[in-house]
Each structure stands twice: as structure tokens, then as C-alpha cells.
Amino acid sequence: MKKITLIGCGIFQEEVEWVLKKEGLELEIDWQEVGLHDHIERMETVLAETIRAHRADPAGRPLGLLFGCQCLPEMKIFAQSQGVPALSVRNCLAALVGDGRLRELEQDRTLVASPGWVRKMWLGRAGTPTGWQADDFRLQFGRYDRILVLDPGLHPLTDEEIITCFDLVQVPIEVQPCDLTHFRHVVLDLVKAAQST
């Protein structure tokens, strides 16, 4: 098997590492900071520089982007221009359940998240200089009636984390189990696409 390097968003690091371990794959993964998509220009710059740095490596491994095709508004064009495949779904949550199922879950003013989103995007950055303050949470989440957390069971949210998150967002939080069957296929498809470049 051709050795490859994946450049990935740390939001779903646990899930990706679970799939790779289950499949017996040892790949190099360059995890990027969570929340790059908050600043689109910066995200594009960071990804381009990361790709350039890996291409400068004498090992010259093929690359893949563990980012959804809508994590940047023009991710498909960006990935094609870099000659690097990206995930076939729109974002990390669609990677868990598929684009169609995600659209269904998002109906009725529902925001879909994962344990990684709760821990790394919301709780992990709350009150930090680069994170949101209380008013930011109210503005971002005020339009939702509930938050649905899709939990593959790798590292479930604790009651304390759920309560702390609710205190921040002021939106009821429900947890729904989900398996990683779809996610596994999405990740393995990216691995194959990267190996064929």
C-alpha cells in the first residue's frame, strides 16, 4: 500500500483514529486546529501552506484533505487546484451520517453536532481570547430549538459537559447514538483517492 499523509481537522480526530485502527492502517495525519473554518481566508492560507510544506518533503507522499467539500465555500475548486482529494461529503457531520440524513436531522430548527464539536468548538474555546464569549453563543444559537449530538460512543459526553454546554448555549441538548459505518466508508474512500494520486 502506498504511504500517504492526510491533513485533517481535529474536530473528528477520535473518529478517524478509530477507523484507521479498526482497518489496521498506519497513516501520517497532520491534524489542524479546530475552528479554521471560522476565518475562511486564514483556513485557505493554512491549508495551502500545509500542502506546500508536505510537498517539499523529500518523502513526497500523496496527500488527502480530511475536510468536507463545503468547509471552504469553494473547497472542491481549492482541492482540485492543489491536486489533493477532499472528503466527498459537505462537512464532518455529514461524514457521520451522510448529506441526506444530515439534512433530515437539521429540520425543525435543529443544530446537529458531535462530541468533538461540543468539547473542542464550544467548551474548549469558550471564554478564550480566540473563542466565543457568552453573547456570541446567544447570537449563534438563538435561532435553534434544540441541539442534537450524534454520539458514536467512543468518548461520550459527561452529564457535566452537557450541563455546561447548555449553560453556554441555552438550547436543549439531546444525545443520539450513531454508528461509524458511513464515516468509515467516507474515510476509506478518501484514503483510496489519495493513494491513486
N, C-alpha and C positions, 0 to 999 in steps of 0.2 A: 504494500500500500504506500502510495506517495505521501510523504510527510507534508503537512500543511500547517498554516497558522491562521487562527480565527481572531478577528478583532471584535470584541463584544461589549455590549452594555452590561454593566454589573448588576442591573436590576434583576436578571434571572440567572445569576451565576450558579446558585444551588441546583436549579433545574437542569441546566446544561451539564454541569459536572455529574449529576446523577445519570443522565442519558449516556454520557461518554463512559462512565464506569460500568454501567449495565452492558454496554456494547463492547467493552474491552478496548476502547480506543484511547490512545495517549496522544493528544494533540496539544500543541502550544496554543494558549489563549492569552491574548493581550487584553485584559479587562480595562475598560474605560470607565471614568467616573459616571455615577448615576446623575441624571438630570441634564446631560449635554443638550438635549432637545429643547430645554428652556431658552436657549440662546442659539438660534438656527445658524447664524453666521459663524459663531465660535465652533459649533458642532462640525460644520463642514470643514473648517480650517483644521481642527484637531484630527479628524478622520483622514484628511488629505496628508497631513504631516506624518501621521502614524503609518499610513500606507507607504509613503516615501521612505521613511526610516526602515521599514521592513524590506523594501525592495533594495535598499543599499546594503543589506546584509549579504555577505558572500554566499551564505547557505541558499538564498534566493527561493525560499519556499513559496508555493502558491498560497494565496490569501482568500479569505471569505469574511464577509461582514455579518456578525450576529446582531443585526439591526433590522427592523421591519422596513418594508418598502415605502412606508409613509412617515418614518421617524424624522426624515427631512422631507419638506414638501416635494422635492424632486429627487428623492433617493434613487429611483431607478436610473435616471439620467446620470446622476453622480456616480453610481456604482459602475455603470457601463463605461463612462468616460475614464474611470480608473482601471477598468478591466478586472473588476472584482465582483463576484456574485454576492447578493444580499439575501436575506430571508424572503420567501415567497409570499408572506402574509404582511398585513399592514403594520402590525406592531407586536410587542411581546405578549400582550393579552390575546390577540388573535392567534399567536403561535400556540397558546394553550388549548384553545377550543375551536379554532377556525374562524375565518372572517364572517361567514353567515351566522354561526351560532353566537358570536360576539355581538352582532347587530341585534339579534333577538334579545339577548340578555340586557342590552343597553336601553331597551324600550322602557316606557313609563318612568322617565327621569331617573334612571338607574346609572350609577357610575360603577364600572367594573374595575377591580384591582386584583392584585395578588399579594401574598405575604411580603414579597420583596418590595412592592410599591409602598405598602404601609410602613415597613421598617426603614427602608432606605430613602424614599422620596419624602415621606411626610414626617414620621417620627425622627428619623436620622438627621433631618435638616431643619427641623422646627427651631426657631429662635436663634439659629446660627447667622453669622453675617451674610452668608450667601443663600440662606434658606428663607422660608416664609415666616412672617410674623402672624399674630392672631388674626388681624384684619385681612391679610392675604388669604388665609384659609376660608374665612367667611365669604369673601368675594368669589373665590374659585368654586366653592362647594354649595353656595346658597341656592343654586338652581336645581339641585338634586334632592330627590325624596328618600333615596337610600343608596348605600354603597354595598356592592356585592363582592366579597373577596373569594376568588377561586383558589382553593387550597389543595395542592397535590399531596399534602400530608408529610412533606419532607421535614419541615420545621414549623409546625402550626403556630399561629399567633396565640399568645397567652391572654388570659382574661384581662390582665393589667394593660397589655398593649392595646387591646380593643377599647378598653375604657379610656385610656389616654388619647387614643386616636379620636374617639367620639368627642372628648372634651375639646379637641382642636377643631374638628370639622363641623360639629353639631348636626350630624346627619346619622340616622340609624345605620348600623353596620351588621350585615348578615354574612355568615361564612358558609360556603357551599363546597363540598368536596369535588375535586375533579382529578381524573387520572391523567397520566402524561403520554397516552398513546398518540394523540395528534401531535403533541410537542416533539416527541421522539422522531416522528416521520419528518417534521419540518427541519429539525436539526440535521438529521441524516441526509436529507435532500441537499442541504447547504454543503455538508462535508463532501458529498459526491460532486456537486457543481464546482467546488474549489479544487478538487483533485483533478478535474478534467480541464482546468485552465492551463 
